[in-house]
Structure formats: C-alpha cells, structure tokens
Amino acid sequence: MNNNNSNSSLLDSQLVEIKKAFQMCDRDGNGSIEVSELKVVVSAILGEEPSEEQLEQFFEIIDTDNSGTIEEDEFVSAMEKWMSEDERFLSNMKSPQIVGKKRHREEEESTLTHKKI
C-alpha cells in the first residue's frame, strides 16, 4: 500500500513515477528544477509549449518555499495536487488573462471564418 507521507494520496507506484519525472526534468542533476527545466514539465501537462508568463506562474505556484528552484518534495506535492484534480490548484495555474486572451483569439478566428463563408 502507501508507505510514504501519511497525508499523501499517492500510491507507491505513482510516487516512483513522479520521482522519475522529477529526475528527468532535473536535466543538470543538481537536485532541483530551474525555470528553464520546468518548461519540459509544463509542456507535457499543457500539451503545448507554455508562454514565459505561464512558466512564471507555474513556477511561483510550485516553488512553495520561494527558493528560486523547485525541489523534489515541492514537485511531488504539486503533481499530487494536479493528479487529484484539485480545481483550486488547476485554476490557480491558469491566469484569467491567459485564458481570456485564448478565448479572444478563438472568437476572432471564429468571426474570421464566418466572414469568409
């Protein structure tokens, strides 16, 4: 069963996978993830390359001790929250400005498409 932190909802196998992901993201092997390395993680989560603003937001949310880097425990905690689909956590990662800009672009594209027809 789960023998990691008693407050954790992760299975041991999930924890192992998250720690592997952390090691893959920690490209320089220094035990922490910098903003440049976080881009890999965020790209995988979003399915597309994030903007610099999105990267900064993800980093600020995940780097809970404000050290300027993401340590393994912060990464595990963030992935646990993401995996449990905690709506507050997910909504904090999506800036209303970014979502609004995306909707505005989609509306403009839709309008342009309808005008062409």
PyMOL commands that set and color helices and strands:
alter all, ss='L'
color gray80, all
select helices_A, chain A and resi 12-25+35-46+52-62+72-83+87-93+96-116
alter helices_A, ss='H'
color red, helices_A
select strands_A, chain A and resi 32-33+70-71
alter strands_A, ss='S'
color yellow, strands_A
deselect
rebuild
show_as cartoon
